[in-house]
Amino acid sequence: MARPSKYKPEFAEQARKLCLLGATNTDLADFFNVSINTIDNWAAAHEAFLGALKVGKEEADNRVERSLYQRAVGYTFESEKVFCQQGAVVRAAIREHVPPDTTAQIFWLKNRRKDEWRDKQEHGITDKDGNDVLMSPVEAGQKTAFMLQKAAHQIKKVGPSDQ
């Protein structure tokens, strides 16, 4: 006879909240003091638990995606500067700007526009009959320079003027 399950219906909401904070199934297993297999079994046996995992993880992923986008395009936010003026603490409301981040832009574009931005792009040169043409080192260098200029032009098109 199998052991009774430790699962309780309130675990679904707890799991959802933990997933919103970025918890993995390993983290959930640690929190509930069970094995990862038990978490998988609960997800298979309890629709509410599976739904809570999906919703919590999806909301967390969406939040990260929005943050990555904001980091890629740059953003402005309200803040407060605290300083001492003539012995008194003074608080001043300010606007701060975080400039676009090229690493975030590249990551975003490599995932959203794979055909144009992936690291390895096939650019074979063929003759009029479709046969591969071998390039000399000079020709390869010229082609590389051309591709770098093309990439620089694409990056300029995504610049601050499009925000």
C-alpha positions as CSV (number, residue, x, y, z in Angstrom):
1,M,0.0,0.0,0.0
2,A,1.3,3.4,-1.0
3,R,2.1,6.1,1.6
4,P,-0.5,8.9,1.9
5,S,0.5,12.1,0.0
6,K,1.8,15.0,1.9
7,Y,0.0,17.3,-0.6
8,K,-2.4,19.8,0.7
9,P,-4.6,22.1,-1.5
10,E,-3.1,25.3,0.0
11,F,0.3,24.2,-1.5
12,A,-0.9,25.4,-4.9
13,E,-1.1,29.0,-3.8
14,Q,2.2,28.8,-1.9
15,A,3.9,27.3,-5.0
16,R,2.4,30.1,-7.2
17,K,3.8,32.8,-5.0
18,L,7.2,31.1,-4.8
19,C,7.3,30.8,-8.6
20,L,6.5,34.5,-8.8
21,L,9.7,35.1,-6.9
22,G,11.7,32.9,-9.4
23,A,11.6,29.6,-7.5
24,T,12.4,26.4,-9.5
25,N,11.0,23.0,-8.9
26,T,14.2,22.2,-6.9
27,D,13.4,25.3,-4.7
28,L,9.8,24.1,-4.3
29,A,11.0,20.6,-3.3
30,D,13.3,22.2,-0.7
31,F,10.5,24.4,0.6
32,F,7.9,21.6,0.9
33,N,10.6,19.2,2.2
34,V,10.0,16.7,-0.5
35,S,11.9,15.3,-3.5
36,I,11.8,16.9,-7.0
37,N,9.9,13.7,-8.2
38,T,7.2,14.5,-5.6
39,I,6.8,18.0,-7.0
40,D,6.4,16.4,-10.5
41,N,4.0,13.9,-9.2
42,W,1.9,16.6,-7.5
43,A,1.8,18.6,-10.7
44,A,0.6,15.5,-12.6
45,A,-2.0,14.5,-10.0
46,H,-3.3,17.9,-8.9
47,E,-4.5,20.3,-11.7
48,A,-4.6,23.3,-9.4
49,F,-1.0,22.7,-8.4
50,L,0.1,22.4,-12.0
51,G,-1.8,25.5,-13.0
52,A,-0.2,27.4,-10.1
53,L,3.2,26.4,-11.2
54,K,2.5,27.5,-14.8
55,V,0.9,30.8,-13.8
56,G,3.6,31.7,-11.3
57,K,6.5,30.9,-13.6
58,E,4.9,32.6,-16.6
59,E,4.3,35.8,-14.7
60,A,7.9,35.8,-13.4
61,D,9.2,35.2,-16.9
62,N,7.0,38.0,-18.3
63,R,8.3,40.4,-15.6
64,V,11.9,39.5,-16.6
65,E,11.1,40.0,-20.3
66,R,9.6,43.4,-19.6
67,S,12.7,44.4,-17.6
68,L,15.1,43.1,-20.3
69,Y,13.2,45.1,-22.9
70,Q,13.4,48.3,-20.7
71,R,17.1,47.7,-20.2
72,A,17.6,47.3,-24.0
73,V,15.8,50.5,-24.9
74,G,16.7,52.6,-21.9
75,Y,14.3,54.2,-19.5
76,T,13.8,57.2,-17.1
77,F,12.5,56.9,-13.6
78,E,11.7,59.2,-10.7
79,S,14.1,59.1,-7.8
80,E,15.1,61.1,-4.8
81,K,18.5,62.6,-4.0
82,V,19.3,63.1,-0.3
83,F,22.0,65.6,0.7
84,C,23.1,67.8,3.5
85,Q,22.7,71.5,3.1
86,Q,23.9,73.8,5.9
87,G,23.5,71.0,8.4
88,A,20.0,70.0,7.4
89,V,18.9,66.9,5.5
90,V,17.4,68.0,2.1
91,R,15.5,65.6,-0.2
92,A,15.1,66.6,-3.8
93,A,12.9,64.8,-6.4
94,I,15.0,64.0,-9.5
95,R,14.6,62.1,-12.8
96,E,17.3,59.6,-13.6
97,H,17.9,58.0,-17.0
98,V,19.3,54.6,-17.6
99,P,20.8,54.5,-21.2
100,P,20.1,51.6,-23.5
101,D,22.3,48.6,-22.9
102,T,23.8,47.0,-26.1
103,T,24.2,43.6,-24.4
104,A,20.5,43.5,-23.6
105,Q,19.8,44.6,-27.2
106,I,21.9,41.9,-28.7
107,F,20.4,39.3,-26.4
108,W,16.9,40.4,-27.3
109,L,17.5,40.5,-31.0
110,K,19.3,37.1,-31.1
111,N,16.2,35.6,-29.6
112,R,13.5,37.6,-31.4
113,R,15.2,37.9,-34.8
114,K,17.3,34.8,-35.0
115,D,17.6,34.8,-38.8
116,E,19.2,38.2,-38.8
117,W,21.1,38.2,-35.5
118,R,22.3,34.7,-34.7
119,D,26.1,34.3,-34.2
120,K,26.7,31.9,-37.0
121,Q,25.1,33.0,-40.3
122,E,25.7,31.0,-43.5
123,H,26.7,33.3,-46.3
124,G,28.0,31.0,-48.9
125,I,29.2,32.4,-52.2
126,T,28.1,30.5,-55.3
127,D,28.7,30.9,-59.0
128,K,25.9,31.3,-61.5
129,D,25.4,27.5,-61.6
130,G,25.1,27.3,-57.8
131,N,28.5,25.8,-57.2
132,D,30.4,26.9,-54.0
133,V,33.2,29.4,-54.7
134,L,36.3,29.4,-52.5
135,M,37.5,32.7,-51.3
136,S,41.1,33.9,-50.8
137,P,42.0,35.3,-47.4
138,V,41.8,38.9,-48.9
139,E,38.3,38.2,-50.2
140,A,37.3,36.7,-46.9
141,G,38.5,39.8,-45.1
142,Q,36.6,42.1,-47.5
143,K,33.4,40.0,-46.9
144,T,33.9,40.2,-43.1
145,A,34.4,44.0,-43.3
146,F,31.2,44.3,-45.4
147,M,29.2,42.2,-42.9
148,L,30.5,44.3,-39.9
149,Q,29.5,47.5,-41.7
150,K,26.0,45.9,-42.3
151,A,25.7,45.0,-38.6
152,A,26.8,48.5,-37.5
153,H,24.1,49.9,-39.8
154,Q,21.4,47.6,-38.3
155,I,22.5,48.7,-34.8
156,K,22.1,52.4,-35.8
157,K,18.6,51.7,-37.0
158,V,17.7,50.4,-33.6
159,G,19.2,53.5,-31.9
160,P,17.7,56.1,-29.5
161,S,15.7,57.9,-32.2
162,D,13.3,54.8,-32.4
163,Q,12.3,55.0,-28.8
